């Protein structure tokens, strides 16, 4: 809900601070001790012998080509910046690096866990709605969710094996915004069920449906034309997922409208029964 969205915003602010101000507080270098213990210390300027901070630290990390700034460098920037912040609190630098690294690993693990669990719920709901009994089983639904995610992740994408998830990146933006529309739709259905006004949420719902749908269909048309010209099969996967999301949105809207119709019928029947009693 809104609480999780606010926490995402807080996390985004922390990441920005670590990758900007945190990096400016000093670059870190890894040092292996004779006993094979790994420690971290501030990188020094070869000319002055002083710690590399400020603009010099920025240039040493971000001054090169962005094409070579891959995932290890991106995670490294966050780890270094976060460790510098923790170091100001009196935490040893090497221990601070370990804390931030574990934080990233835990965040990735909980993200995978949450995504798998949510997908399992979705598969079970689809199995219930479509009356496919095996998919209603939580173990079967979990296995399907894990298999689909693993198959996409391990498929060789543009950067070789293990980069298949990047194929879906172009549709992430539109789908992420449509999730907000789904949330508005659920709230609107609940308000209807509670017989409360819905106009104040219908307006943002309409906006979050129209704008991402418009953007997604522009991309779908571009992908289809590119597939016709170059035969890029990855575009077919994007088109399939994009159309499936659109159909799911239409399905939910229809279900909400049907819910509204059922509520009106119930109200009419209640009114007739009350009239007969009086």
Secondary structure by P-SEA (a helix, b strand, c coil): caaaaaaaaaaaaaaaaaaccccccbbbbbbbccccbbbbbbbbcccccccccaaaaaaaccccccccccaaaaaaaaaaaaaaaaaaacccaaaaaaaaaaaaaaaaaaaaaaaaaaaaaaaaaaaaaacccccccaaaaaaaaaaaaaaaaaccccccccccccccccaaaaaaaaaaaaaaaaaaaaaaaaccccaaaaaaaaaaacaaaaaaaaaaaaaaaaaaacccaaaaaaaaaaaaaaaaaaaaaaaaaaaaaaaaaaaaaaaaaaaaac
